[in-house]
Amino acid sequence: MALVNTGQQAEVHGDFGVATNIRGDGNVVNNVVNNVVKNEVLALDYTALAKAMLEQSRLITGGPPADVAGAIAHFATGAAAGDGRLEQALQLLQAKQPAQAEPMLLSVAEEREARIEQDRKDVSQAYRGLAAIASLSDLARAQTYYEKAFSNDPGDLRSALWAGWIAMGRGQMGHAADLFRLVQEKSSSGVDLYWTHLGFADYFEWSGDFAHAVGACVEAVNVAKAIRAKFPNDPGARRKLRMALCRYADAVKRRGDADALDWYLKAMALFDSTAVDAVRSEQENGDYALLMNKIGEAWLERGDEAGALSAHTAALKIWSDLAAAEPKSVFYRRNVMITHNHLGSLYAGKKDWKAANGQYQAAIRIAAELASADPNDKEAARDLGNLDIKVGDVLLAIGLTENALEAFRAGLSFVQRLSAEEAENCEYQSDVANAQLKVGRAAARLTLAGDAKAAFEEAVRVATGLVARDPKNAEWGAVLRAAQAELAGINS
């Protein structure tokens, strides 16, 4: 899910629904703010407060961000009109206590719902604003409120879109796909369609349908091109095209396409040519570092270790600087961890086991902190499991086979738990097949024939199921062939 994961970091102030909307909906947030200031009712900096609250929040949907600034502006208008509940909620939001503000906002939404015959759209707006605030502290509640907003106003497709992205992040993939499909059927907004195509790309990859994932990425690229053609000088339009090209490169790379690097480089070319590191925005720095890591991986696959090292080193510097500036940002810290992981793989390829282990251990420390802070963070648990497996590779290479087997089994336990929780998640299933292959090889080296055979058989079983879903997936095919060869050796 790659570059799309910058969504909440990137379009913090409602740019998602305004700056590049083909329908030209107009900047609703700015209109509200201007009216409030004009009437000398309130003088809040909605954008700054929204940004501060988003940075404080640990929760990232992976898709389009909640319009927190617009929600605050709406509540400020109601507070200025004399609603004491909204005034109290606004004070709590200024104190960066969104969870404590929710009961007052819920009371307002429910009261308006009671007058639903008078104005269903007013009810929907109240729940949509409540959902934006809830998204800062509890995505499950936010999803519930977005779906209430949509149920009260079936024309509120943006709430359906937000609900779909949250549902996807919570593992409700089928429900997310239903919401995306509904938005595609009813929306004429290019921005809405752009985000649904990217959502479907994630959904298809999750279900192992990589051909359709590539197709969804192509659709996202086409929509992004149309948006940019309409708004040629808009940085947000350029960024959407850059993200779509990068996501397309991710999708073709998963199918073994050697041209992925070319698409990453095309995406890189869409950064503002006048920008330099010293003046690049925080958003662009994050995008640039994400893309540099992807380019580094692609260079390494082509055998260019120097190019890969340069790309990952540049990415690590950017992510480390961003994390130092915002130490509470889970997004930045996780990307520091990911970059250490990439560097570990690079050094492992060079057989510099000491350097590889150092990078993996640096990554493990961050992943362990993130997993400890949020036991429900499946990505952190997955990171820990796969890092254990990579450390096992290092231990196996230097002859510490018993320690390697222990590390492989530790990693396997993580990914097995996740795959059991989401049996249809092909990425988790792929992790299991790979881990079983590693366990089998270490067990075979220790002459634990029974353990080795059982592990190879399980790797074959899982990989066979994956390849049946997508025979052209290079990674899955390689794991299946390796496990079959190892099993044949054990049986001969």
C-alpha positions in Angstrom: 0.0 0.0 0.0 3.1 1.9 -0.3 2.9 5.6 -1.3 -0.8 5.9 -0.7 0.1 5.5 3.0 1.1 9.2 3.0 -2.6 10.2 2.6 -3.2 11.5 6.1 0.2 13.1 6.3 -0.2 14.7 2.9 -3.6 16.3 2.5 -4.2 17.4 6.0 -6.4 20.4 5.5 -9.1 19.1 3.2 -7.1 19.5 0.0 -8.4 16.0 -0.9 -11.8 17.3 -1.5 -11.1 20.8 -2.8 -7.9 21.6 -4.5 -8.3 19.2 -7.4 -12.0 18.4 -7.5 -13.0 18.2 -11.2 -16.5 19.2 -10.3 -15.2 22.5 -8.8 -17.1 22.1 -5.6 -15.4 25.2 -4.1 -13.4 25.6 -0.9 -16.1 25.1 1.6 -13.7 25.2 4.5 -12.3 28.6 3.5 -15.8 30.0 2.9 -16.8 29.0 6.4 -13.6 30.4 7.9 -14.0 33.7 6.0 -17.6 34.1 7.1 -16.7 33.5 10.7 -13.8 36.0 10.6 -15.9 38.5 8.7 -18.6 38.4 11.4 -15.9 38.6 14.1 -17.3 35.5 15.7 -14.2 33.4 16.2 -10.6 33.8 15.2 -9.3 30.3 15.3 -6.5 29.0 13.0 -8.4 25.9 11.9 -5.6 24.7 9.6 -2.9 24.9 12.3 -5.1 23.3 15.0 -6.1 20.5 12.6 -2.5 19.9 11.7 -1.4 19.7 15.3 -4.2 17.3 16.2 -3.4 15.0 13.2 0.3 15.0 14.2 -0.7 14.0 17.7 -2.9 11.2 16.4 -1.4 7.7 16.1 -4.0 6.6 13.6 -3.5 6.6 9.9 -6.1 5.3 7.5 -3.8 4.8 4.5 -6.3 6.6 2.3 -7.8 10.1 1.9 -7.5 12.1 5.1 -10.4 13.3 7.3 -11.3 16.9 6.8 -10.5 17.9 10.4 -10.1 21.6 9.6 -13.5 21.7 7.9 -15.1 19.9 10.9 -13.6 22.4 13.4 -14.7 25.3 11.3 -18.3 23.9 11.2 -18.3 23.4 15.0 -16.9 26.9 15.5 -19.8 28.4 13.6 -22.3 26.5 15.7 -20.5 27.6 18.9 -20.5 31.2 17.8 -24.3 30.9 17.2 -24.7 30.0 20.9 -24.6 26.2 21.1 -22.9 25.6 24.5 -22.1 22.0 23.7 -20.2 23.0 20.6 -18.4 25.7 22.5 -17.3 23.2 25.1 -16.3 20.7 22.4 -14.3 23.4 20.6 -12.4 24.2 23.9 -11.5 20.5 24.2 -10.4 20.3 20.6 -8.1 23.4 21.2 -6.8 21.4 24.2 -6.1 18.5 21.8 -8.6 16.2 23.5 -10.7 14.9 20.6 -11.9 11.8 22.4 -13.3 14.0 25.3 -15.0 16.3 22.7 -16.9 13.4 21.1 -19.8 13.1 23.6 -20.8 16.8 23.0 -20.5 16.4 19.2 -22.5 13.1 19.4 -25.3 14.9 21.4 -25.5 17.6 18.6 -25.6 15.0 15.9 -28.3 12.9 17.6 -30.4 16.0 18.3 -30.2 17.0 14.6 -31.1 13.4 13.7 -34.3 13.7 15.7 -35.3 16.6 13.4 -34.3 14.5 10.4 -37.5 15.4 8.4 -36.4 19.0 8.5 -33.0 18.6 7.1 -31.3 15.2 6.5 -28.2 16.9 5.1 -27.7 18.8 8.3 -27.7 15.5 10.2 -25.2 14.1 7.7 -22.9 17.0 8.0 -23.0 16.7 11.8 -22.0 13.1 11.7 -19.4 13.7 9.0 -17.8 16.3 11.2 -18.0 14.0 14.2 -16.4 11.3 12.2 -13.5 13.5 11.2 -12.8 14.2 14.9 -13.3 10.6 15.9 -10.7 9.6 13.2 -8.0 11.2 15.4 -8.5 8.7 18.2 -10.7 5.8 17.2 -11.1 4.6 13.6 -13.9 2.2 14.4 -16.0 5.0 15.8 -15.1 7.2 12.8 -16.2 4.5 10.4 -19.5 4.2 12.2 -20.1 8.0 12.1 -19.1 8.2 8.4 -21.6 5.5 7.6 -24.3 7.3 9.6 -23.5 10.4 7.6 -23.9 8.5 4.4 -27.1 6.7 5.5 -28.7 10.1 6.3 -27.6 11.6 3.0 -27.1 9.0 0.2 -25.6 11.8 -1.8 -22.7 12.2 0.7 -20.4 9.9 -1.3 -17.3 11.4 0.3 -18.4 9.9 3.6 -18.9 6.6 1.9 -15.4 6.9 0.5 -13.8 7.7 3.9 -15.7 4.8 5.5 -14.4 2.5 2.8 -10.8 3.4 3.4 -11.1 3.0 7.2 -12.9 -0.3 6.6 -10.0 -1.5 4.5 -7.5 -0.5 7.2 -9.5 -2.5 9.7 -9.5 -5.7 7.5 -13.1 -5.4 6.3 -12.0 -5.7 2.7 -15.3 -6.9 1.2 -17.2 -4.1 2.8 -14.6 -1.6 1.7 -14.9 -2.9 -1.9 -18.7 -2.5 -1.7 -18.4 1.1 -0.6 -15.8 1.9 -3.3 -18.1 0.3 -5.9 -21.0 2.4 -4.8 -19.0 5.6 -5.0 -17.7 4.6 -8.5 -21.3 4.0 -9.7 -22.7 7.3 -8.4 -19.9 9.9 -8.3 -18.8 12.2 -11.1 -15.9 13.6 -9.1 -12.5 12.8 -10.5 -11.0 12.9 -7.0 -13.5 10.4 -5.7 -12.8 8.0 -8.6 -9.1 8.4 -8.2 -9.2 7.3 -4.5 -11.6 4.4 -5.3 -9.3 3.1 -8.0 -6.4 3.1 -5.6 -8.6 1.4 -3.0 -9.5 -1.3 -5.4 -5.8 -1.8 -6.3 -5.2 -2.6 -2.6 -8.3 -4.8 -2.4 -7.3 -6.8 -5.5 -3.7 -7.3 -4.2 -5.1 -8.4 -0.8 -7.2 -11.0 -2.6 -4.4 -12.2 -4.9 -5.9 -10.8 -8.1 -2.8 -8.9 -9.3 -4.0 -8.6 -12.9 -7.0 -6.5 -11.8 -4.8 -4.7 -9.3 -2.7 -3.5 -12.2 -5.8 -2.5 -14.1 -7.1 -0.5 -11.1 -3.7 1.4 -11.0 -4.0 2.1 -14.7 -7.4 3.6 -14.1 -6.0 5.7 -11.2 -3.2 7.0 -13.5 -5.8 7.9 -16.2 -8.0 9.8 -13.8 -4.9 11.6 -12.3 -3.8 12.6 -15.8 -7.3 14.1 -16.4 -7.1 16.0 -13.1 -3.7 17.4 -13.9 -4.9 18.4 -17.4 -7.7 20.4 -15.8 -5.4 21.9 -13.1 -1.9 22.0 -14.8 -0.4 24.3 -12.2 -1.8 22.7 -9.1 0.8 20.9 -6.9 -2.0 18.6 -5.6 -2.8 17.5 -9.1 0.8 16.8 -9.9 1.1 14.8 -6.6 -1.9 12.7 -7.4 -0.3 11.7 -10.8 3.0 11.0 -9.1 1.3 8.8 -6.5 -0.6 6.9 -9.2 2.5 6.2 -11.3 4.3 5.0 -8.2 1.4 2.7 -7.3 1.3 1.3 -10.8 5.0 0.6 -10.6 4.4 -1.3 -7.3 1.7 -3.4 -8.9 3.7 -4.4 -12.0 6.8 -5.1 -9.8 4.8 -7.6 -7.8 4.2 -9.5 -11.0 7.9 -9.6 -11.8 7.9 -6.7 -14.4 11.5 -5.5 -14.8 10.2 -2.1 -16.1 9.0 -1.0 -12.6 12.1 1.1 -12.1 11.2 3.1 -15.3 7.8 3.9 -13.8 9.3 4.9 -10.5 11.7 7.3 -12.3 8.7 8.8 -14.2 7.0 9.4 -10.9 10.2 11.0 -9.6 10.3 13.4 -12.5 7.0 14.9 -11.3 8.6 16.6 -8.3 8.8 20.3 -8.7 12.0 20.9 -10.7 12.5 24.2 -8.9 12.4 22.6 -5.5 15.6 21.8 -3.6 16.0 19.9 -0.4 16.3 23.1 1.7 12.9 24.4 0.6 11.0 21.2 -0.2 7.8 21.0 1.9 7.4 18.4 4.7 4.9 16.6 2.5 7.2 16.5 -0.5 10.1 15.3 1.6 8.1 12.4 2.8 7.0 11.6 -0.8 10.5 11.9 -2.0 11.9 9.6 0.6 9.2 7.0 -0.1 10.0 7.0 -3.7 13.8 6.9 -3.1 13.3 3.7 -1.1 11.3 2.1 -3.9 13.9 3.2 -6.5 16.6 1.7 -4.2 14.8 -1.6 -4.2 14.5 -1.6 -7.9 18.1 -0.7 -8.5 19.2 -3.6 -6.2 17.0 -6.0 -8.2 18.9 -4.8 -11.3 22.2 -5.5 -9.5 23.2 -1.9 -9.0 24.3 -2.0 -5.4 25.8 1.5 -5.5 22.6 3.1 -6.8 20.6 1.2 -4.2 22.8 2.3 -1.4 22.7 5.9 -2.5 18.9 5.9 -2.7 18.3 4.2 0.6 20.9 6.4 2.4 19.2 9.5 1.1 15.8 8.2 2.2 17.1 7.4 5.7 18.4 10.9 6.1 15.1 12.4 5.2 13.0 10.1 7.4 15.4 10.5 10.3 15.1 14.3 10.1 11.3 14.2 9.9 11.1 11.8 12.8 13.4 13.9 14.9 11.2 16.9 14.2 8.0 15.0 15.1 9.0 12.2 17.5 5.4 11.2 18.1 4.8 10.5 14.4 4.2 6.7 13.9 4.4 7.2 10.2 7.8 8.8 10.2 9.3 6.3 12.7 7.9 3.3 10.8 9.5 4.6 7.6 12.9 5.0 9.4 12.4 1.3 10.3 11.5 0.3 6.7 14.7 2.1 5.4 16.9 0.2 7.9 15.3 -3.0 6.7 16.1 -2.1 3.0 19.7 -1.3 4.0 19.9 -4.7 5.8 18.8 -6.5 2.7 21.3 -4.6 0.6 24.2 -5.6 2.9 23.0 -9.1 3.2 23.2 -9.3 -0.6 26.8 -8.2 -0.4 27.4 -10.9 2.3 28.4 -8.2 4.8 26.6 -10.0 7.6 27.7 -7.7 10.4 26.4 -4.6 8.6 23.2 -6.4 7.6 22.5 -7.5 11.2 23.2 -4.0 12.5 20.5 -2.5 10.1 18.0 -5.3 11.0 18.5 -4.8 14.7 18.0 -1.0 14.3 14.7 -1.8 12.5 13.6 -4.3 15.1 14.0 -1.8 17.9 11.6 0.6 16.2 9.2 -2.1 15.2 9.1 -3.5 18.7 8.4 0.0 20.1 5.5 0.5 17.7 4.1 -3.0 18.4 4.3 -2.4 22.2 2.6 1.0 21.9 -0.3 -0.5 19.9 -0.9 -4.3 20.3 -3.6 -4.0 17.6 -1.1 -2.7 15.0 -0.9 -5.6 12.6 1.7 -4.0 10.3 4.0 -3.6 13.3 3.5 -7.3 14.2 4.1 -8.3 10.6 7.3 -6.2 10.5 8.6 -7.9 13.6 7.9 -11.3 12.2 9.6 -10.7 8.9 12.6 -9.0 10.6 13.0 -12.1 12.8 13.2 -14.1 9.6 15.8 -11.8 8.1 17.9 -12.0 11.2 17.6 -15.8 10.9 19.0 -15.5 7.3 22.1 -13.8 8.8 22.5 -16.4 11.5 22.2 -19.2 9.0 24.8 -17.7 6.8 27.4 -17.4 9.5 26.8 -21.0 10.7 24.6 -20.4 13.8 22.0 -22.8 12.6 20.2 -23.5 15.9 19.9 -19.8 16.5 18.7 -19.3 13.0 16.0 -21.9 13.4 14.8 -20.2 16.6 14.6 -16.9 14.8 12.7 -18.4 11.9 10.2 -20.0 14.2 9.8 -16.8 16.1 9.0 -15.0 12.8 6.7 -17.7 11.7 4.6 -17.4 14.9 4.0 -13.7 14.1 2.9 -14.2 10.5 0.9 -17.3 11.3 -1.2 -15.4 13.8 -1.9 -12.7 11.4 -2.8 -15.0 8.6 -5.2 -16.9 10.9 -6.9 -13.6 11.7 -7.2 -12.7 7.9 -7.3 -15.9 6.1 -7.9 -14.2 2.7 -5.0 -11.8 3.0 -2.6 -13.1 0.4 0.3 -11.0 1.7 0.0 -12.7 5.1 -0.2 -16.1 3.4 2.9 -15.3 1.4 4.8 -14.4 4.6 3.8 -17.8 6.0 5.0 -19.7 2.9 8.3 -18.0 3.0 8.8 -18.5 6.7 7.9 -22.2 6.5 10.5 -22.5 3.7 13.2 -21.0 6.0 12.2 -23.1 8.9 12.5 -26.2 6.7 15.9 -25.4 5.5 17.3 -24.7 9.0 15.7 -27.9 10.3 17.2 -29.9 7.4 20.6 -28.6 8.1 20.2 -29.7 11.7 19.1 -33.2 10.4 15.6 -32.7 11.9 14.1 -34.5 8.9 10.6 -34.7 10.4 10.4 -31.0 11.2 11.9 -30.1 7.8 9.5 -32.2 5.9 6.5 -30.8 7.7 7.7 -27.2 7.1 8.3 -27.8 3.4 4.9 -29.5 3.0 3.2 -26.5 4.6 5.2 -24.1 2.4 4.1 -26.1 -0.7 0.5 -26.1 0.4 0.3 -22.4 1.0 2.3 -21.4 -2.0 0.2 -23.6 -4.3 -2.9 -21.8 -3.1 -1.3 -18.4 -3.9 0.0 -19.4 -7.3 -3.5 -20.7 -8.2 -4.8 -17.2 -7.6 -2.1 -15.6 -9.7 0.2 -17.9 -11.8 2.2 -14.9 -13.0 3.3 -13.7 -9.6 7.1 -14.2 -9.7 7.6 -14.1 -5.9 5.0 -16.8 -5.2 6.1 -19.0 -8.0 9.8 -18.8 -6.7 8.7 -19.9 -3.2 6.6 -22.8 -4.6 9.4 -24.1 -6.8 12.0 -23.8 -4.0 9.7 -25.6 -1.5 8.9 -28.4 -4.0 12.6 -28.9 -4.6 13.5 -29.1 -0.9 10.6 -31.5 -0.3 11.8 -33.7 -3.1 15.3 -33.8 -1.6 13.9 -34.8 1.8 11.8 -37.6 0.2 14.5 -39.0 -2.0 
